[in-house]
Amino acid sequence: MLLRVEAEQREEAILSPLASLSSRTRGRQVPEEPCPIRTEYQRDRDRIIHCKAFRRLKHKTQVFIAPEGDHYRTRLTHTLEVAQISRTIARALRLNEDLAEAIALGHDLGHTPFGHSGEEALNEVVPGGFKHNLQSLRVVEVLEGGRGLNLTWEVRDGIAHHTGPVKPQTLEGQIICYADRIAYINHDIDDALRAGIITQERLPADCLKILGRTHRQRIDTMVTDIIRYSWEQGRIAMSPAVQQATDNLRDFLFKNVYIGSPAKVEEGKAKNLLKQLYFYYLEHPEALPAPVHPGDDLARRACDYIAGMTDRYAILQYSRLFVPTGFPS
């Protein structure tokens, strides 16, 4: 018996009737022979982990732009935290843990350098705007390796809709919407405390009373609440009280960390840097890599190239193009 078939049978025997079974995937863009060992969602997870876009996340900003400290989160560590939280919730709800993990690992593959500052910069100049979730989908469908990763429909749906008004169609994908928020709210508080931007005493007391005073307690409260309430409701959700406290804590971060804080003092420079790179590549298309898709226009090619950059590579390119060098002796 193939090991994959045995794993698929275990899924059918153990998982909830509401789970997305790997044996019933809607399939890939290009049909492939199944793996004899791994299920389809395990295969997707492995493809994401081994791709270049995933490795570049280690040098992309989460909140703190090009931080000098070793312990501030990057886009990669954020992704790993989302994956851990999503797996815990999926396992407890008897949903497909492999699918949840694959979506979590791929959800930010298309994120720009310099975090949401970079996303805002490209959104302001690229025709039609820019959204990192749609760019992540483009990475796995088109850009990675020049032909994409050929992932299953369920993983691509979860990546595309992990943020925004449209929910993923699988419960596993809907878990990521919560796991993403749980991860960034709590690790951004942790990083802001480390940086001295906020203090423990400034955190809203009403939120801490419900969620907990420590990083560990807050994550535990949010995750446990989702598991309990989702079991009760038959859908992925937080209880009203925990949801409200979580939203209030997020609002606190926007007012005190994400907007106008010392963590964002370099934001204007970062946005200007990316915009200048974008306009430069429009004027110098020969400086861009070869087109991935023959139908891509110049604006699309410039956007793809910049969105794929790490913070330090974007700074290097800017310095090479716009900062004068000394005349050799």
C-alpha positions in Angstrom: 0.0 0.0 0.0 1.2 3.5 -0.8 2.1 5.5 2.3 0.1 8.4 0.8 -3.1 6.3 0.5 -2.6 5.2 4.1 -2.3 8.8 5.3 -5.4 9.7 3.3 -7.3 6.9 5.0 -6.2 8.2 8.4 -7.5 11.6 7.5 -10.9 10.2 6.6 -11.1 8.2 9.8 -9.9 10.8 12.2 -10.7 14.3 10.9 -13.9 16.2 11.3 -16.6 15.9 8.6 -16.0 19.6 8.1 -12.2 19.2 7.4 -10.7 19.5 3.9 -9.5 16.0 3.0 -6.3 15.9 0.9 -7.8 13.1 -1.2 -10.7 15.4 -2.2 -8.7 18.5 -3.2 -9.9 20.5 -6.2 -6.5 19.8 -7.6 -3.7 21.8 -9.1 -3.5 24.2 -12.0 -1.5 21.6 -13.9 -2.3 18.0 -13.1 0.5 15.9 -11.6 1.1 12.3 -10.6 0.4 12.0 -6.8 3.4 11.5 -4.5 3.7 7.9 -3.2 4.5 9.1 0.3 3.1 12.6 0.9 -0.5 13.8 0.8 -1.2 16.7 -1.6 -1.2 19.3 1.2 2.0 17.9 2.7 3.6 18.3 -0.8 2.4 21.9 -1.0 3.9 22.7 2.4 7.3 21.2 1.3 7.3 23.2 -1.9 6.7 26.4 -0.1 9.5 25.7 2.5 12.0 25.0 -0.2 11.2 28.0 -2.5 13.4 31.1 -2.8 10.6 33.5 -1.9 10.3 31.7 1.5 14.0 32.1 2.2 13.9 35.8 1.4 11.4 36.4 4.2 14.2 36.2 6.8 15.4 39.7 5.6 12.0 41.4 5.2 10.6 43.8 7.8 7.8 42.8 10.1 7.4 46.2 11.9 10.9 47.4 12.7 12.7 48.5 9.5 16.1 46.9 9.1 16.5 46.4 12.9 20.0 46.0 14.4 18.8 43.9 17.3 18.9 40.1 16.8 15.6 39.4 18.5 13.1 41.5 16.6 10.7 39.6 14.4 11.1 39.4 10.7 8.6 38.4 8.1 10.0 34.8 8.3 9.7 34.5 12.1 6.2 35.9 11.9 5.3 33.3 9.3 6.6 30.5 11.6 4.6 31.8 14.5 1.4 31.9 12.3 2.1 28.3 11.2 2.5 27.1 14.8 -0.7 28.8 16.0 -2.7 27.6 13.0 -1.5 24.0 13.5 -2.5 24.0 17.1 -6.0 25.3 16.3 -6.5 22.9 13.3 -5.4 19.9 15.3 -7.7 20.7 18.2 -10.7 21.1 15.9 -9.8 17.9 14.0 -9.3 19.9 10.8 -6.5 19.3 8.3 -3.3 20.4 10.0 -1.2 20.0 6.8 -3.5 22.3 4.8 -3.5 25.0 7.6 0.3 24.8 7.8 0.8 25.1 4.1 -1.4 28.2 3.9 0.3 29.8 6.9 3.8 29.2 5.4 2.8 30.7 2.1 0.6 33.6 3.2 3.2 36.3 3.1 5.5 35.1 0.2 4.6 38.2 -1.8 5.1 40.8 0.9 7.3 43.8 0.0 10.5 44.9 1.7 9.9 47.3 4.6 6.7 45.7 5.7 3.4 47.5 5.2 5.3 50.7 4.5 6.6 49.0 1.3 3.1 47.8 0.5 1.7 51.3 0.8 4.5 52.7 -1.4 3.8 50.2 -4.3 0.0 50.6 -3.8 0.4 54.3 -4.4 2.4 54.0 -7.7 1.5 50.7 -9.4 -1.5 50.9 -11.7 -4.4 49.0 -10.2 -2.7 49.1 -6.7 -0.8 46.5 -4.8 -2.0 44.0 -2.1 0.5 41.6 -0.6 -2.0 38.7 -0.4 -2.6 38.9 -4.2 1.2 39.2 -4.8 1.7 36.1 -2.6 -0.8 34.3 -4.9 1.1 35.5 -7.9 4.4 34.2 -6.5 3.0 30.7 -6.1 1.1 30.7 -9.4 3.5 32.5 -11.7 6.8 33.9 -10.4 8.6 31.3 -8.3 11.0 29.5 -10.6 9.5 31.1 -13.6 6.4 28.9 -13.5 5.0 29.0 -9.9 4.8 26.1 -7.5 1.6 24.5 -8.9 -0.1 24.3 -5.5 -3.5 22.9 -4.8 -6.6 25.1 -5.1 -7.3 25.1 -1.4 -3.8 26.4 -0.5 -4.0 29.1 -3.1 -7.5 30.1 -1.9 -6.2 30.4 1.6 -3.2 32.5 0.6 -5.3 34.9 -1.5 -8.0 35.5 1.2 -6.0 35.4 4.4 -6.7 39.1 4.6 -9.5 41.3 3.1 -13.3 41.1 3.0 -13.6 37.7 1.3 -13.1 34.7 3.5 -11.3 31.5 2.5 -13.7 28.8 1.5 -12.0 26.2 3.7 -12.2 26.2 7.5 -8.4 25.7 7.5 -8.0 28.9 5.5 -10.2 30.7 7.9 -8.0 29.6 10.8 -5.1 31.5 9.2 -7.1 34.8 9.3 -7.2 34.5 13.1 -3.7 32.9 13.5 -2.1 35.8 11.5 -3.7 38.4 13.7 -3.0 36.5 17.0 0.7 36.3 16.0 1.3 39.8 14.9 -0.7 41.5 17.7 1.3 39.6 20.4 4.8 39.6 18.8 4.4 43.3 17.9 3.6 44.1 21.6 6.7 42.0 22.6 9.0 43.8 20.1 7.6 47.3 21.1 8.2 46.5 24.7 11.7 45.4 24.0 12.3 48.6 22.0 11.0 50.8 24.8 8.3 52.3 22.5 5.6 51.2 24.9 5.6 50.0 28.5 3.7 47.3 30.2 1.8 49.9 32.2 0.5 51.6 29.0 -1.2 48.5 27.7 -5.0 48.8 28.0 -6.0 47.3 31.4 -9.4 46.1 30.2 -7.8 44.1 27.5 -5.2 42.5 29.8 -7.9 41.6 32.3 -9.6 39.4 29.7 -6.5 38.2 27.6 -3.7 38.1 30.2 -0.8 40.3 31.2 2.0 38.2 29.6 2.8 37.3 26.0 2.2 33.6 26.8 -1.1 34.2 28.6 -2.5 36.3 25.8 -1.7 33.8 23.1 -3.1 31.0 25.2 -6.3 32.8 25.9 -6.9 33.7 22.2 -6.1 30.2 20.9 -8.1 28.4 23.6 -11.0 30.7 23.0 -11.1 30.1 19.3 -11.0 26.3 19.8 -13.7 26.3 22.4 -16.0 28.8 20.7 -15.5 27.2 17.2 -16.5 23.8 18.6 -19.7 25.4 20.1 -20.6 27.4 17.0 -19.6 25.0 14.2 -17.6 27.8 12.5 -14.2 29.4 13.0 -14.7 32.3 15.4 -13.7 34.0 18.7 -16.2 34.6 21.5 -17.5 38.2 21.5 -15.7 39.2 24.7 -12.3 37.9 23.5 -12.8 39.2 20.0 -13.6 42.7 21.4 -10.5 42.7 23.6 -8.3 41.5 20.7 -9.7 44.2 18.5 -9.1 46.9 21.1 -5.5 45.7 21.6 -5.0 45.9 17.9 -6.4 49.5 17.9 -3.9 50.3 20.7 -1.0 49.1 18.5 -2.1 51.2 15.6 -2.3 54.3 17.7 1.0 53.7 19.6 3.2 51.6 17.5 2.2 51.3 13.8 1.5 55.0 13.3 3.9 57.8 14.3 6.0 55.9 16.8 9.8 55.7 16.8 9.4 52.3 15.1 8.2 54.1 12.1 10.6 57.1 11.9 12.3 55.6 8.8 9.0 54.8 7.1 9.0 57.8 4.9 12.5 57.1 3.7 11.6 53.4 3.0 8.6 54.4 0.9 10.5 57.0 -1.0 13.3 54.5 -1.7 10.9 52.0 -3.2 9.1 54.6 -5.3 12.4 55.9 -6.7 13.4 52.3 -7.6 10.0 51.7 -9.3 10.2 54.8 -11.4 13.9 54.1 -12.3 13.0 50.6 -13.6 10.2 52.1 -15.7 12.7 54.4 -17.3 15.4 51.6 -17.5 13.7 48.3 -18.3 17.0 46.9 -19.3 17.9 46.8 -15.6 15.0 44.4 -14.9 15.2 40.6 -15.0 13.8 38.9 -18.1 10.0 38.8 -18.2 8.5 35.8 -16.4 5.3 35.9 -18.4 5.3 37.2 -22.0 2.1 39.2 -21.3 3.6 41.2 -18.4 3.8 44.9 -19.0 6.7 47.0 -17.7 4.8 48.2 -14.6 4.1 44.6 -13.7 7.7 43.5 -14.1 9.0 46.5 -12.0 6.4 45.7 -9.3 7.3 42.0 -9.2 11.0 42.7 -9.0 10.7 45.3 -6.2 8.1 43.2 -4.2 10.5 40.3 -4.2 13.4 42.3 -2.8 14.6 41.9 0.8 15.1 45.1 2.8 18.9 45.0 2.5 18.8 44.2 -1.3 16.5 47.2 -1.9 18.9 49.4 0.1 21.8 48.0 -1.9 20.1 48.6 -5.2 19.1 52.2 -4.2 22.7 52.9 -3.1 24.1 51.6 -6.3 21.7 53.6 -8.4 21.3 56.9 -6.5 24.2 57.3 -4.0 27.4 58.7 -5.6 30.6 56.8 -4.9 34.0 58.4 -4.3 36.3 58.9 -7.2 39.1 56.3 -7.1 42.6 57.6 -6.3 
